[in-house]
Amino acid sequence: MAKTTDEFYDDGDEVIAEIRAVRHAISERCDHDPEKLVAYYMELERDDPGPYIPAPDLKATGRSAA
């Protein structure tokens, strides 16, 4: 029997399953609308500005953003 998408990604790992459930609940709260989801995360960041780990300097790593 073929695995469902959730079974493939979770592969029995309870932590991964919990993370996916939380992310799905947040997406559902935003009506699965990408613009609302980004606005939600931007609001969270505005309310708690950090410290966050900055993105790597792509020039220093020799990688490009594309």
CHARMM internal coordinates of N, CA and C (Angstrom, degrees):
IC EDIT
DIST 1 N 1 CA 1.4526
DIST 1 CA 1 C 1.5310
ANGL 1 N 1 CA 1 C 108.94
DIST 1 C 2 N 1.3219
ANGL 1 CA 1 C 2 N 117.18
DIHE 1 N 1 CA 1 C 2 N 134.84
DIST 2 N 2 CA 1.4665
ANGL 1 C 2 N 2 CA 122.26
DIHE 1 CA 1 C 2 N 2 CA -179.15
DIST 2 CA 2 C 1.5296
ANGL 2 N 2 CA 2 C 110.49
DIHE 1 C 2 N 2 CA 2 C -74.07
DIST 2 C 3 N 1.3270
ANGL 2 CA 2 C 3 N 114.45
DIHE 2 N 2 CA 2 C 3 N 146.97
DIST 3 N 3 CA 1.4599
ANGL 2 C 3 N 3 CA 119.89
DIHE 2 CA 2 C 3 N 3 CA 177.86
DIST 3 CA 3 C 1.5198
ANGL 3 N 3 CA 3 C 110.37
DIHE 2 C 3 N 3 CA 3 C -77.67
DIST 3 C 4 N 1.3314
ANGL 3 CA 3 C 4 N 116.07
DIHE 3 N 3 CA 3 C 4 N 147.48
DIST 4 N 4 CA 1.4597
ANGL 3 C 4 N 4 CA 120.02
DIHE 3 CA 3 C 4 N 4 CA 172.25
DIST 4 CA 4 C 1.5175
ANGL 4 N 4 CA 4 C 107.51
DIHE 3 C 4 N 4 CA 4 C -77.53
DIST 4 C 5 N 1.3182
ANGL 4 CA 4 C 5 N 117.16
DIHE 4 N 4 CA 4 C 5 N 167.39
DIST 5 N 5 CA 1.4572
ANGL 4 C 5 N 5 CA 121.41
DIHE 4 CA 4 C 5 N 5 CA 179.17
DIST 5 CA 5 C 1.5233
ANGL 5 N 5 CA 5 C 110.77
DIHE 4 C 5 N 5 CA 5 C -57.50
DIST 5 C 6 N 1.3405
ANGL 5 CA 5 C 6 N 117.46
DIHE 5 N 5 CA 5 C 6 N -44.46
DIST 6 N 6 CA 1.4681
ANGL 5 C 6 N 6 CA 120.64
DIHE 5 CA 5 C 6 N 6 CA -179.77
DIST 6 CA 6 C 1.5219
ANGL 6 N 6 CA 6 C 111.28
DIHE 5 C 6 N 6 CA 6 C -62.94
DIST 6 C 7 N 1.3239
ANGL 6 CA 6 C 7 N 117.27
DIHE 6 N 6 CA 6 C 7 N -41.41
DIST 7 N 7 CA 1.4598
ANGL 6 C 7 N 7 CA 120.38
DIHE 6 CA 6 C 7 N 7 CA 179.87
DIST 7 CA 7 C 1.5248
ANGL 7 N 7 CA 7 C 110.58
DIHE 6 C 7 N 7 CA 7 C -65.09
DIST 7 C 8 N 1.3355
ANGL 7 CA 7 C 8 N 117.15
DIHE 7 N 7 CA 7 C 8 N -37.86
DIST 8 N 8 CA 1.4587
ANGL 7 C 8 N 8 CA 120.92
DIHE 7 CA 7 C 8 N 8 CA 179.95
DIST 8 CA 8 C 1.5233
ANGL 8 N 8 CA 8 C 110.69
DIHE 7 C 8 N 8 CA 8 C -63.27
DIST 8 C 9 N 1.3366
ANGL 8 CA 8 C 9 N 116.64
DIHE 8 N 8 CA 8 C 9 N -47.64
DIST 9 N 9 CA 1.4552
ANGL 8 C 9 N 9 CA 120.01
DIHE 8 CA 8 C 9 N 9 CA -177.30
DIST 9 CA 9 C 1.5252
ANGL 9 N 9 CA 9 C 112.49
DIHE 8 C 9 N 9 CA 9 C -74.99
DIST 9 C 10 N 1.3146
ANGL 9 CA 9 C 10 N 117.70
DIHE 9 N 9 CA 9 C 10 N -36.55
DIST 10 N 10 CA 1.4570
ANGL 9 C 10 N 10 CA 120.34
DIHE 9 CA 9 C 10 N 10 CA -178.28
DIST 10 CA 10 C 1.5257
ANGL 10 N 10 CA 10 C 111.05
DIHE 9 C 10 N 10 CA 10 C -78.41
DIST 10 C 11 N 1.3170
ANGL 10 CA 10 C 11 N 116.99
DIHE 10 N 10 CA 10 C 11 N -39.65
DIST 11 N 11 CA 1.4541
ANGL 10 C 11 N 11 CA 123.67
DIHE 10 CA 10 C 11 N 11 CA 178.32
DIST 11 CA 11 C 1.5252
ANGL 11 N 11 CA 11 C 112.46
DIHE 10 C 11 N 11 CA 11 C 43.55
DIST 11 C 12 N 1.3502
ANGL 11 CA 11 C 12 N 115.75
DIHE 11 N 11 CA 11 C 12 N 38.81
DIST 12 N 12 CA 1.4491
ANGL 11 C 12 N 12 CA 120.31
DIHE 11 CA 11 C 12 N 12 CA 176.45
DIST 12 CA 12 C 1.5159
ANGL 12 N 12 CA 12 C 114.97
DIHE 11 C 12 N 12 CA 12 C 80.44
DIST 12 C 13 N 1.3185
ANGL 12 CA 12 C 13 N 118.85
DIHE 12 N 12 CA 12 C 13 N 0.59
DIST 13 N 13 CA 1.4617
ANGL 12 C 13 N 13 CA 122.03
DIHE 12 CA 12 C 13 N 13 CA -179.23
DIST 13 CA 13 C 1.5261
ANGL 13 N 13 CA 13 C 108.83
DIHE 12 C 13 N 13 CA 13 C -85.17
DIST 13 C 14 N 1.3218
ANGL 13 CA 13 C 14 N 116.20
DIHE 13 N 13 CA 13 C 14 N 112.12
DIST 14 N 14 CA 1.4701
ANGL 13 C 14 N 14 CA 120.73
DIHE 13 CA 13 C 14 N 14 CA -176.52
DIST 14 CA 14 C 1.5200
ANGL 14 N 14 CA 14 C 112.72
DIHE 13 C 14 N 14 CA 14 C -63.67
DIST 14 C 15 N 1.3201
ANGL 14 CA 14 C 15 N 117.83
DIHE 14 N 14 CA 14 C 15 N -35.56
DIST 15 N 15 CA 1.4690
ANGL 14 C 15 N 15 CA 120.85
DIHE 14 CA 14 C 15 N 15 CA -179.65
DIST 15 CA 15 C 1.5243
ANGL 15 N 15 CA 15 C 110.00
DIHE 14 C 15 N 15 CA 15 C -65.25
DIST 15 C 16 N 1.3266
ANGL 15 CA 15 C 16 N 116.47
DIHE 15 N 15 CA 15 C 16 N -46.30
DIST 16 N 16 CA 1.4643
ANGL 15 C 16 N 16 CA 120.38
DIHE 15 CA 15 C 16 N 16 CA 178.84
DIST 16 CA 16 C 1.5202
ANGL 16 N 16 CA 16 C 110.01
DIHE 15 C 16 N 16 CA 16 C -62.57
DIST 16 C 17 N 1.3159
ANGL 16 CA 16 C 17 N 117.26
DIHE 16 N 16 CA 16 C 17 N -41.99
DIST 17 N 17 CA 1.4660
ANGL 16 C 17 N 17 CA 121.11
DIHE 16 CA 16 C 17 N 17 CA 179.11
DIST 17 CA 17 C 1.5246
ANGL 17 N 17 CA 17 C 110.93
DIHE 16 C 17 N 17 CA 17 C -61.08
DIST 17 C 18 N 1.3416
ANGL 17 CA 17 C 18 N 116.96
DIHE 17 N 17 CA 17 C 18 N -40.80
DIST 18 N 18 CA 1.4637
ANGL 17 C 18 N 18 CA 120.53
DIHE 17 CA 17 C 18 N 18 CA 179.63
DIST 18 CA 18 C 1.5221
ANGL 18 N 18 CA 18 C 111.11
DIHE 17 C 18 N 18 CA 18 C -66.92
DIST 18 C 19 N 1.3209
ANGL 18 CA 18 C 19 N 116.85
DIHE 18 N 18 CA 18 C 19 N -41.89
DIST 19 N 19 CA 1.4746
ANGL 18 C 19 N 19 CA 120.69
DIHE 18 CA 18 C 19 N 19 CA 178.05
DIST 19 CA 19 C 1.5167
ANGL 19 N 19 CA 19 C 109.86
DIHE 18 C 19 N 19 CA 19 C -61.43
DIST 19 C 20 N 1.3301
ANGL 19 CA 19 C 20 N 116.96
DIHE 19 N 19 CA 19 C 20 N -45.32
DIST 20 N 20 CA 1.4599
ANGL 19 C 20 N 20 CA 119.98
DIHE 19 CA 19 C 20 N 20 CA -179.95
DIST 20 CA 20 C 1.5292
ANGL 20 N 20 CA 20 C 111.05
DIHE 19 C 20 N 20 CA 20 C -63.13
DIST 20 C 21 N 1.3228
ANGL 20 CA 20 C 21 N 117.56
DIHE 20 N 20 CA 20 C 21 N -37.64
DIST 21 N 21 CA 1.4636
ANGL 20 C 21 N 21 CA 121.17
DIHE 20 CA 20 C 21 N 21 CA 179.08
DIST 21 CA 21 C 1.5220
ANGL 21 N 21 CA 21 C 110.97
DIHE 20 C 21 N 21 CA 21 C -65.19
DIST 21 C 22 N 1.3189
ANGL 21 CA 21 C 22 N 117.25
DIHE 21 N 21 CA 21 C 22 N -41.89
DIST 22 N 22 CA 1.4634
ANGL 21 C 22 N 22 CA 120.94
DIHE 21 CA 21 C 22 N 22 CA 179.16
DIST 22 CA 22 C 1.5257
ANGL 22 N 22 CA 22 C 110.07
DIHE 21 C 22 N 22 CA 22 C -66.25
DIST 22 C 23 N 1.3235
ANGL 22 CA 22 C 23 N 116.43
DIHE 22 N 22 CA 22 C 23 N -45.50
DIST 23 N 23 CA 1.4676
ANGL 22 C 23 N 23 CA 119.77
DIHE 22 CA 22 C 23 N 23 CA 179.19
DIST 23 CA 23 C 1.5272
ANGL 23 N 23 CA 23 C 110.82
DIHE 22 C 23 N 23 CA 23 C -61.55
DIST 23 C 24 N 1.3285
ANGL 23 CA 23 C 24 N 117.13
DIHE 23 N 23 CA 23 C 24 N -39.09
DIST 24 N 24 CA 1.4628
ANGL 23 C 24 N 24 CA 120.47
DIHE 23 CA 23 C 24 N 24 CA 178.43
DIST 24 CA 24 C 1.5332
ANGL 24 N 24 CA 24 C 110.33
DIHE 23 C 24 N 24 CA 24 C -65.75
DIST 24 C 25 N 1.3357
ANGL 24 CA 24 C 25 N 117.42
DIHE 24 N 24 CA 24 C 25 N -41.15
DIST 25 N 25 CA 1.4641
ANGL 24 C 25 N 25 CA 121.14
DIHE 24 CA 24 C 25 N 25 CA 179.66
DIST 25 CA 25 C 1.5309
ANGL 25 N 25 CA 25 C 110.50
DIHE 24 C 25 N 25 CA 25 C -63.07
DIST 25 C 26 N 1.3266
ANGL 25 CA 25 C 26 N 116.67
DIHE 25 N 25 CA 25 C 26 N -40.81
DIST 26 N 26 CA 1.4714
ANGL 25 C 26 N 26 CA 119.98
DIHE 25 CA 25 C 26 N 26 CA 177.94
DIST 26 CA 26 C 1.5200
ANGL 26 N 26 CA 26 C 109.88
DIHE 25 C 26 N 26 CA 26 C -64.82
DIST 26 C 27 N 1.3292
ANGL 26 CA 26 C 27 N 116.82
DIHE 26 N 26 CA 26 C 27 N -44.07
DIST 27 N 27 CA 1.4601
ANGL 26 C 27 N 27 CA 120.71
DIHE 26 CA 26 C 27 N 27 CA 178.38
DIST 27 CA 27 C 1.5259
ANGL 27 N 27 CA 27 C 111.16
DIHE 26 C 27 N 27 CA 27 C -61.73
DIST 27 C 28 N 1.3274
ANGL 27 CA 27 C 28 N 115.51
DIHE 27 N 27 CA 27 C 28 N -41.32
DIST 28 N 28 CA 1.4629
ANGL 27 C 28 N 28 CA 120.44
DIHE 27 CA 27 C 28 N 28 CA 178.83
DIST 28 CA 28 C 1.5276
ANGL 28 N 28 CA 28 C 110.74
DIHE 27 C 28 N 28 CA 28 C -62.58
DIST 28 C 29 N 1.3439
ANGL 28 CA 28 C 29 N 116.84
DIHE 28 N 28 CA 28 C 29 N -40.79
DIST 29 N 29 CA 1.4608
ANGL 28 C 29 N 29 CA 121.41
DIHE 28 CA 28 C 29 N 29 CA 178.45
DIST 29 CA 29 C 1.5259
ANGL 29 N 29 CA 29 C 110.95
DIHE 28 C 29 N 29 CA 29 C -60.71
DIST 29 C 30 N 1.3422
ANGL 29 CA 29 C 30 N 115.86
DIHE 29 N 29 CA 29 C 30 N -28.12
DIST 30 N 30 CA 1.4669
ANGL 29 C 30 N 30 CA 121.35
DIHE 29 CA 29 C 30 N 30 CA 179.29
DIST 30 CA 30 C 1.5288
ANGL 30 N 30 CA 30 C 111.37
DIHE 29 C 30 N 30 CA 30 C -97.90
DIST 30 C 31 N 1.3334
ANGL 30 CA 30 C 31 N 116.37
DIHE 30 N 30 CA 30 C 31 N 20.25
DIST 31 N 31 CA 1.4764
ANGL 30 C 31 N 31 CA 122.64
DIHE 30 CA 30 C 31 N 31 CA 179.18
DIST 31 CA 31 C 1.5265
ANGL 31 N 31 CA 31 C 112.23
DIHE 30 C 31 N 31 CA 31 C 57.96
DIST 31 C 32 N 1.3211
ANGL 31 CA 31 C 32 N 117.83
DIHE 31 N 31 CA 31 C 32 N 27.00
DIST 32 N 32 CA 1.4681
ANGL 31 C 32 N 32 CA 123.62
DIHE 31 CA 31 C 32 N 32 CA -178.95
DIST 32 CA 32 C 1.5338
ANGL 32 N 32 CA 32 C 111.12
DIHE 31 C 32 N 32 CA 32 C 54.52
DIST 32 C 33 N 1.3213
ANGL 32 CA 32 C 33 N 115.74
DIHE 32 N 32 CA 32 C 33 N 29.96
DIST 33 N 33 CA 1.4657
ANGL 32 C 33 N 33 CA 122.53
DIHE 32 CA 32 C 33 N 33 CA -179.99
DIST 33 CA 33 C 1.5302
ANGL 33 N 33 CA 33 C 107.98
DIHE 32 C 33 N 33 CA 33 C -98.96
DIST 33 C 34 N 1.3452
ANGL 33 CA 33 C 34 N 118.03
DIHE 33 N 33 CA 33 C 34 N 116.05
DIST 34 N 34 CA 1.4664
ANGL 33 C 34 N 34 CA 120.22
DIHE 33 CA 33 C 34 N 34 CA -177.32
DIST 34 CA 34 C 1.5295
ANGL 34 N 34 CA 34 C 113.99
DIHE 33 C 34 N 34 CA 34 C -56.33
DIST 34 C 35 N 1.3263
ANGL 34 CA 34 C 35 N 117.47
DIHE 34 N 34 CA 34 C 35 N -37.95
DIST 35 N 35 CA 1.4709
ANGL 34 C 35 N 35 CA 119.59
DIHE 34 CA 34 C 35 N 35 CA 179.88
DIST 35 CA 35 C 1.5267
ANGL 35 N 35 CA 35 C 110.79
DIHE 34 C 35 N 35 CA 35 C -65.70
DIST 35 C 36 N 1.3320
ANGL 35 CA 35 C 36 N 117.30
DIHE 35 N 35 CA 35 C 36 N -43.02
DIST 36 N 36 CA 1.4648
ANGL 35 C 36 N 36 CA 120.72
DIHE 35 CA 35 C 36 N 36 CA 177.72
DIST 36 CA 36 C 1.5253
ANGL 36 N 36 CA 36 C 110.39
DIHE 35 C 36 N 36 CA 36 C -65.34
DIST 36 C 37 N 1.3214
ANGL 36 CA 36 C 37 N 116.67
DIHE 36 N 36 CA 36 C 37 N -37.09
DIST 37 N 37 CA 1.4586
ANGL 36 C 37 N 37 CA 121.08
DIHE 36 CA 36 C 37 N 37 CA -179.67
DIST 37 CA 37 C 1.5252
ANGL 37 N 37 CA 37 C 110.90
DIHE 36 C 37 N 37 CA 37 C -64.97
DIST 37 C 38 N 1.3241
ANGL 37 CA 37 C 38 N 116.82
DIHE 37 N 37 CA 37 C 38 N -45.24
DIST 38 N 38 CA 1.4699
ANGL 37 C 38 N 38 CA 120.47
DIHE 37 CA 37 C 38 N 38 CA 177.88
DIST 38 CA 38 C 1.5281
ANGL 38 N 38 CA 38 C 109.85
DIHE 37 C 38 N 38 CA 38 C -63.63
DIST 38 C 39 N 1.3224
ANGL 38 CA 38 C 39 N 117.36
DIHE 38 N 38 CA 38 C 39 N -42.38
DIST 39 N 39 CA 1.4678
ANGL 38 C 39 N 39 CA 120.49
DIHE 38 CA 38 C 39 N 39 CA 178.46
DIST 39 CA 39 C 1.5275
ANGL 39 N 39 CA 39 C 110.50
DIHE 38 C 39 N 39 CA 39 C -61.41
DIST 39 C 40 N 1.3216
ANGL 39 CA 39 C 40 N 117.60
DIHE 39 N 39 CA 39 C 40 N -39.11
DIST 40 N 40 CA 1.4661
ANGL 39 C 40 N 40 CA 122.17
DIHE 39 CA 39 C 40 N 40 CA 178.36
DIST 40 CA 40 C 1.5307
ANGL 40 N 40 CA 40 C 110.28
DIHE 39 C 40 N 40 CA 40 C -61.40
DIST 40 C 41 N 1.3356
ANGL 40 CA 40 C 41 N 116.14
DIHE 40 N 40 CA 40 C 41 N -48.47
DIST 41 N 41 CA 1.4643
ANGL 40 C 41 N 41 CA 119.29
DIHE 40 CA 40 C 41 N 41 CA -179.13
DIST 41 CA 41 C 1.5284
ANGL 41 N 41 CA 41 C 111.65
DIHE 40 C 41 N 41 CA 41 C -67.41
DIST 41 C 42 N 1.3293
ANGL 41 CA 41 C 42 N 117.40
DIHE 41 N 41 CA 41 C 42 N -35.06
DIST 42 N 42 CA 1.4686
ANGL 41 C 42 N 42 CA 120.06
DIHE 41 CA 41 C 42 N 42 CA 177.20
DIST 42 CA 42 C 1.5286
ANGL 42 N 42 CA 42 C 110.39
DIHE 41 C 42 N 42 CA 42 C -65.18
DIST 42 C 43 N 1.3264
ANGL 42 CA 42 C 43 N 116.90
DIHE 42 N 42 CA 42 C 43 N -38.48
DIST 43 N 43 CA 1.4618
ANGL 42 C 43 N 43 CA 121.12
DIHE 42 CA 42 C 43 N 43 CA 177.33
DIST 43 CA 43 C 1.5326
ANGL 43 N 43 CA 43 C 110.33
DIHE 42 C 43 N 43 CA 43 C -64.49
DIST 43 C 44 N 1.3227
ANGL 43 CA 43 C 44 N 117.00
DIHE 43 N 43 CA 43 C 44 N -42.27
DIST 44 N 44 CA 1.4620
ANGL 43 C 44 N 44 CA 120.27
DIHE 43 CA 43 C 44 N 44 CA 176.92
DIST 44 CA 44 C 1.5226
ANGL 44 N 44 CA 44 C 111.14
DIHE 43 C 44 N 44 CA 44 C -59.87
DIST 44 C 45 N 1.3241
ANGL 44 CA 44 C 45 N 115.67
DIHE 44 N 44 CA 44 C 45 N -43.42
DIST 45 N 45 CA 1.4629
ANGL 44 C 45 N 45 CA 119.84
DIHE 44 CA 44 C 45 N 45 CA -179.69
DIST 45 CA 45 C 1.5266
ANGL 45 N 45 CA 45 C 110.91
DIHE 44 C 45 N 45 CA 45 C -66.12
DIST 45 C 46 N 1.3193
ANGL 45 CA 45 C 46 N 116.89
DIHE 45 N 45 CA 45 C 46 N -36.96
DIST 46 N 46 CA 1.4677
ANGL 45 C 46 N 46 CA 121.04
DIHE 45 CA 45 C 46 N 46 CA 178.44
DIST 46 CA 46 C 1.5246
ANGL 46 N 46 CA 46 C 110.16
DIHE 45 C 46 N 46 CA 46 C -64.95
DIST 46 C 47 N 1.3377
ANGL 46 CA 46 C 47 N 116.57
DIHE 46 N 46 CA 46 C 47 N -39.67
DIST 47 N 47 CA 1.4589
ANGL 46 C 47 N 47 CA 121.18
DIHE 46 CA 46 C 47 N 47 CA 180.00
DIST 47 CA 47 C 1.5230
ANGL 47 N 47 CA 47 C 112.45
DIHE 46 C 47 N 47 CA 47 C -71.76
DIST 47 C 48 N 1.3292
ANGL 47 CA 47 C 48 N 117.25
DIHE 47 N 47 CA 47 C 48 N -29.54
DIST 48 N 48 CA 1.4694
ANGL 47 C 48 N 48 CA 122.19
DIHE 47 CA 47 C 48 N 48 CA -179.34
DIST 48 CA 48 C 1.5250
ANGL 48 N 48 CA 48 C 107.53
DIHE 47 C 48 N 48 CA 48 C -136.95
DIST 48 C 49 N 1.3440
ANGL 48 CA 48 C 49 N 117.26
DIHE 48 N 48 CA 48 C 49 N 85.78
DIST 49 N 49 CA 1.4597
ANGL 48 C 49 N 49 CA 121.17
DIHE 48 CA 48 C 49 N 49 CA -170.77
DIST 49 CA 49 C 1.5276
ANGL 49 N 49 CA 49 C 116.00
DIHE 48 C 49 N 49 CA 49 C -71.30
DIST 49 C 50 N 1.2743
ANGL 49 CA 49 C 50 N 120.35
DIHE 49 N 49 CA 49 C 50 N 3.67
DIST 50 N 50 CA 1.4615
ANGL 49 C 50 N 50 CA 116.66
DIHE 49 CA 49 C 50 N 50 CA 174.86
DIST 50 CA 50 C 1.5002
ANGL 50 N 50 CA 50 C 112.07
DIHE 49 C 50 N 50 CA 50 C 142.81
DIST 50 C 51 N 1.2683
ANGL 50 CA 50 C 51 N 118.39
DIHE 50 N 50 CA 50 C 51 N -162.31
DIST 51 N 51 CA 1.4733
ANGL 50 C 51 N 51 CA 125.55
DIHE 50 CA 50 C 51 N 51 CA 4.31
DIST 51 CA 51 C 1.5216
ANGL 51 N 51 CA 51 C 111.50
DIHE 50 C 51 N 51 CA 51 C -78.70
DIST 51 C 52 N 1.3169
ANGL 51 CA 51 C 52 N 115.26
DIHE 51 N 51 CA 51 C 52 N 139.78
DIST 52 N 52 CA 1.4399
ANGL 51 C 52 N 52 CA 122.07
DIHE 51 CA 51 C 52 N 52 CA 175.99
DIST 52 CA 52 C 1.5207
ANGL 52 N 52 CA 52 C 108.30
DIHE 51 C 52 N 52 CA 52 C -113.63
DIST 52 C 53 N 1.2940
ANGL 52 CA 52 C 53 N 116.18
DIHE 52 N 52 CA 52 C 53 N 158.98
DIST 53 N 53 CA 1.4575
ANGL 52 C 53 N 53 CA 120.03
DIHE 52 CA 52 C 53 N 53 CA 177.15
DIST 53 CA 53 C 1.5226
ANGL 53 N 53 CA 53 C 107.15
DIHE 52 C 53 N 53 CA 53 C -78.63
DIST 53 C 54 N 1.3347
ANGL 53 CA 53 C 54 N 117.63
DIHE 53 N 53 CA 53 C 54 N 122.09
DIST 54 N 54 CA 1.4661
ANGL 53 C 54 N 54 CA 119.25
DIHE 53 CA 53 C 54 N 54 CA -178.36
DIST 54 CA 54 C 1.5279
ANGL 54 N 54 CA 54 C 111.34
DIHE 53 C 54 N 54 CA 54 C -69.95
DIST 54 C 55 N 1.3070
ANGL 54 CA 54 C 55 N 115.16
DIHE 54 N 54 CA 54 C 55 N 154.46
DIST 55 N 55 CA 1.4604
ANGL 54 C 55 N 55 CA 120.29
DIHE 54 CA 54 C 55 N 55 CA 176.00
DIST 55 CA 55 C 1.5182
ANGL 55 N 55 CA 55 C 108.76
DIHE 54 C 55 N 55 CA 55 C -64.13
DIST 55 C 56 N 1.3237
ANGL 55 CA 55 C 56 N 117.65
DIHE 55 N 55 CA 55 C 56 N 149.14
DIST 56 N 56 CA 1.4676
ANGL 55 C 56 N 56 CA 119.40
DIHE 55 CA 55 C 56 N 56 CA -179.62
DIST 56 CA 56 C 1.5182
ANGL 56 N 56 CA 56 C 111.11
DIHE 55 C 56 N 56 CA 56 C -67.46
DIST 56 C 57 N 1.3105
ANGL 56 CA 56 C 57 N 115.13
DIHE 56 N 56 CA 56 C 57 N 150.70
DIST 57 N 57 CA 1.4573
ANGL 56 C 57 N 57 CA 120.85
DIHE 56 CA 56 C 57 N 57 CA 175.61
DIST 57 CA 57 C 1.5198
ANGL 57 N 57 CA 57 C 106.86
DIHE 56 C 57 N 57 CA 57 C -74.60
DIST 57 C 58 N 1.3253
ANGL 57 CA 57 C 58 N 116.82
DIHE 57 N 57 CA 57 C 58 N 109.44
DIST 58 N 58 CA 1.4577
ANGL 57 C 58 N 58 CA 120.94
DIHE 57 CA 57 C 58 N 58 CA -173.67
DIST 58 CA 58 C 1.5223
ANGL 58 N 58 CA 58 C 112.43
DIHE 57 C 58 N 58 CA 58 C -64.44
DIST 58 C 59 N 1.3446
ANGL 58 CA 58 C 59 N 117.47
DIHE 58 N 58 CA 58 C 59 N -33.44
DIST 59 N 59 CA 1.4662
ANGL 58 C 59 N 59 CA 119.46
DIHE 58 CA 58 C 59 N 59 CA 178.24
DIST 59 CA 59 C 1.5254
ANGL 59 N 59 CA 59 C 109.69
DIHE 58 C 59 N 59 CA 59 C -63.74
DIST 59 C 60 N 1.3259
ANGL 59 CA 59 C 60 N 117.06
DIHE 59 N 59 CA 59 C 60 N -40.88
DIST 60 N 60 CA 1.4595
ANGL 59 C 60 N 60 CA 120.77
DIHE 59 CA 59 C 60 N 60 CA -178.54
DIST 60 CA 60 C 1.5283
ANGL 60 N 60 CA 60 C 111.43
DIHE 59 C 60 N 60 CA 60 C -66.36
DIST 60 C 61 N 1.3330
ANGL 60 CA 60 C 61 N 117.23
DIHE 60 N 60 CA 60 C 61 N -29.63
DIST 61 N 61 CA 1.4596
ANGL 60 C 61 N 61 CA 120.20
DIHE 60 CA 60 C 61 N 61 CA -178.96
DIST 61 CA 61 C 1.5166
ANGL 61 N 61 CA 61 C 112.31
DIHE 60 C 61 N 61 CA 61 C -90.04
DIST 61 C 62 N 1.3377
ANGL 61 CA 61 C 62 N 116.75
DIHE 61 N 61 CA 61 C 62 N -8.54
DIST 62 N 62 CA 1.4565
ANGL 61 C 62 N 62 CA 120.17
DIHE 61 CA 61 C 62 N 62 CA -178.70
DIST 62 CA 62 C 1.5065
ANGL 62 N 62 CA 62 C 113.37
DIHE 61 C 62 N 62 CA 62 C 76.35
DIST 62 C 63 N 1.3348
ANGL 62 CA 62 C 63 N 116.75
DIHE 62 N 62 CA 62 C 63 N 15.57
DIST 63 N 63 CA 1.4661
ANGL 62 C 63 N 63 CA 121.45
DIHE 62 CA 62 C 63 N 63 CA -179.76
DIST 63 CA 63 C 1.5190
ANGL 63 N 63 CA 63 C 110.00
DIHE 62 C 63 N 63 CA 63 C -107.41
DIST 63 C 64 N 1.3141
ANGL 63 CA 63 C 64 N 115.66
DIHE 63 N 63 CA 63 C 64 N 160.77
DIST 64 N 64 CA 1.4564
ANGL 63 C 64 N 64 CA 120.25
DIHE 63 CA 63 C 64 N 64 CA 176.15
DIST 64 CA 64 C 1.5098
ANGL 64 N 64 CA 64 C 109.49
DIHE 63 C 64 N 64 CA 64 C -113.23
DIST 64 C 65 N 1.3276
ANGL 64 CA 64 C 65 N 116.45
DIHE 64 N 64 CA 64 C 65 N 162.48
DIST 65 N 65 CA 1.4616
ANGL 64 C 65 N 65 CA 121.99
DIHE 64 CA 64 C 65 N 65 CA -179.13
DIST 65 CA 65 C 1.5184
ANGL 65 N 65 CA 65 C 111.53
DIHE 64 C 65 N 65 CA 65 C -75.87
DIST 65 C 66 N 1.3056
ANGL 65 CA 65 C 66 N 118.44
DIHE 65 N 65 CA 65 C 66 N -17.92
DIST 66 N 66 CA 1.4831
ANGL 65 C 66 N 66 CA 121.95
DIHE 65 CA 65 C 66 N 66 CA -176.58
DIST 66 CA 66 C 1.4730
ANGL 66 N 66 CA 66 C 114.24
DIHE 65 C 66 N 66 CA 66 C -82.35
END
COOR INIT
IC SEED 1 N 1 CA 1 C
IC BUILD
